[in-house]
Amino acid sequence: MKKLSIFLVLGVLVLSSPAWALSKQVDVKINGLVCDFCAQAMEKVFGKQDEVADISVDLDTKIVTINMKDGQNMDDDFITKLITDSGYNVEEIMRHE
């Protein structure tokens, strides 16, 4: 029941925020991305998410670019959780329309 309440609150926040609702591309600067295995890990983690259309990883800049499907989105806390659960640290999240 607690998880359901959290998801409901997150859903309301996502729907009530115009910036989140319009974000189609999210760039995430990640500390710890150093090799192809790191890139593959991020591709696997985000590729499993229904909201994600595609993902690209730039190891030189350590930025993961997440493109959302039309009408879909993920909040910053969820993106951060996916990354930290994978063993990396988020430095910055930048949203683009």
N, C-alpha and C positions, 0 to 999 in steps of 0.2 A: 504494500500500500504506500509505503514511503517513496519508493521509486516512481510509482505512478504520479504522486503529487509533484515530485521534482520535474518529471517530464511535462506535466501540465503547466507548471510555472514557466519552464523554459519555452514551451510552445507559445504561451501568451506573450512572453518577451520577444520572441522572434517575429511574431505577427504584428506586434505593436510598434516595432522599430523600423521606420522607413529605410534607414541605412542598411540594415540587415536584409530587408526584403528585396532590395535592389542589387545587392552584391552578387555578381556573377563570377567574379574571379577573386581569389584570396591568395595572397603571397605570404608565406610564412618563413621567416628567417630562423634557422634551426642551428643551434650549437651542437656540434658532434657529427655532422654529416661529412664524412671524409672519404668514403669509398663506394664502389658500385654496389656492395652488399647493403650499405646504408640506404642508397637510392632504391634498391629493390624492396627493402623493408617498408619504406614509405609508400611506394607504389602498391604494394600488397595491402597495407593497412587501409589506405584511402580508396583503393579500388573496390573494396568490399562494401563501401558505403553507398546506399541507394541514391543519395543526393549528388554524388560526384559523377560528372560527365567524363572528365579525364584529369590526369595529373602529370606534371613534369617536375623533374628534380635537376637543379643546376648545382653541381658539386663545387664549382669555382666560387659562386656567390653564397652557397649554402642556403639557397631559397627553394622552397617547394611551392609550386604554383598549382592551385586547385581550381579547376573550372567546374562550376555547378551546373546541373541540368536546369532547364527553364522552370522557373517557379519553385526551385528547391534552394535550400541553404543550410548551413551549419553555424551554430554560434561559436564564439571564440573559446569558451570554456570547454566545449566538446572537442574542438580541434586540438586544444592544448592537452586535454586528457589522452587523446589517441597518440599524440607524439610522446608525451612523458611516459605513458605506459609502454612505449616501444624503447625507452631508454635514452631519449634525447631531451634537450631543453629548448624551449621556445624563447627566442630573443625578441621577436616582434611579429605582429600580425597586421598586414596591410590589406584593406578591402578596396576593390575597384568595381565600378559600375559597368 
